[in-house]
Amino acid sequence: MIPSAGHNLNQLNSLNLEEVDSLAEIIMVMQRRFLASLMGELAKGKVSFPQFFLLGHLSSQGPSGMSCIASLMDHSMPAATGLVQRLEKLGYIRRSADKEDRRKVLVQTTPKGNRLVEGVRKEIAANLAKVMELLEPAEQRSWLNIYKKIHDYCTSCHR
């Protein structure tokens, strides 16, 4: 079948709603499977998932200001401040004045925070290595390419 003027091949081969729903179920199962071990690791460090999300962001992106953190976490400024205070009390992050504007506060991970993020990352990588054993090399490469696209979407300004 030749696509008509208003359609492209991607539209003709798109998943239907039932297939998208099936994909959502698969993702939920994967999250439960991977998050169960993640939550165990985080419990050792007394860190909640939102706190870990912030730690991961700071570890990969570097120091951030409080307004950026509030926006990233979709929190009010007081809620973001509370989140930062709890992580600071646990020794995972530290706050300092911005060298260019002393009125602004920058938040960054400590070596302890970086170790926690790296430990969890290694645990996730170990779980993914087990999953990769089930796939052919071409499937592994395809999965990586798909997740790179998803990552690019998730790290852009789309909400």
N, C-alpha and C positions, 0 to 999 in steps of 0.2 A: 504494500500500500504506500502510495506517495503522499506525504503530508500536504494538506491544503495550505493556502497562503497564510492563514492565521495561526497555524500550529507549527511547532518544531518537533524534532525527534524526542527531545527530553520530555515534552508534554505528553507525547503518545506513550512513553514508557514510564511515566510517573506512577508511584504507588497509589492504590486506591485507599479509601478511608479504613477499610478493614486491615489492610497491610500496614498502614501507618499505626493503627491501634496495636497490632501485633508487635511492631518495632518498639512502641512505648512499653509494652509488657516486658519485652526482652531487656530493655534498658533498666527497668525497675528491678528485675531479677539480678542483673549485673551489679547494680548499685547496692542492693541488699547484701550480695555475696562479698563484694569488696569493702563496703562500709562496715560490715561486721568486724572484720579484722582491724580496719582503720580505727573504729571506735574503741577497740581494746587497746590499741597503741596510744590513743589520745587519753584514755582514762588513766594510764600510767603516769602521764604528765599533768593530769587534772585540767585538761584543755577541752573545751566544747568544740563542736564542728565549726560554728561561726568564728570562734577564736582561731582555730586552725586555718580556716579560709583566709583570714587576715594575715596570719603568719606566713602562709604560702605566698600571698601577694607581695608582702614586704620582702620576703626572701628572694623572690625572683625579680621584682621590679625596683628594689632599693627603697631608700627613705621616701616617705610620703607625708604630706601635710594632713592635718585633722579634717579639713573640708573634703579633701580627696577621699579619705577613709570613710567619712560619713556618707558620701555619695556612693562609693564602691559597695558599702554594706547596706545601702538603702536605709540608713538610720538617721535619726536626728543628731545634731551635734552633741547634746548631753548623753545620748545612748552610745555614740561612738566613743566619747570620752570615758564612759564607764567600761566599755570593752577594752580600751587601751590600758586603763588603770589596772584591770584584773590581770592582763598579760604582763604588765610591768611589775606588778607585785610578785608574780611567779618567776620573774627573771628572764622572760622570753623576748621582751622588747625594752627599748629605752627611748626616752624623749629627750630632745635637745632643741635649743633655739636655732632657727635658720640663720646662717651666717650673713645672708644678704638682707634679711628683714627680721630683726630680733623679736618682733611681736609675734611671728609665726613659730609654731612648734612642728618639728619634724620627728617622725616616729620611724625607728629602724629596728631590725632584729638584732639580738645579741648572739654570741656564739652558741649559747644554750638553745635559743630559738632556731637557729640554723641547723643544729644537730637534730632537733625534733623533726623539722620539715624533711631533712635528708633521710632520716630513719624511716619515716612514713613513705617517702618516695621510693625507697629501696624495697619496702614491703609491697607496695603496689606493683613495682617492676617485677618482683618475684612471682606475684600472682599472674601478671600478664604473660610472663615467660611460660607458665604452665598452660595458659590458654593458647599461646602461639604454637605449642607442640601439637595441637589438634588441627592446625591449618597448614596448607601447602605454602611454600615460599611465596608464590604469586598472590595467594590470599593474604598472607601476612603483609606484603607490600601494599596491597589494595587497602587493607584496614588502616595501615599507617597513613596513607594518603587521604583517606576519608576523614580520619580523626584530625589531621592537619587542617583540613578545610573547616571542620567543626570548631577547632581551636581558634582559627582566624576569625570566624564569625563571633565566637564567644568573647574574644578579647578586643573586638571592635566596639563601636558605640551602639550597636543594635540592642534594643531592649524589648 
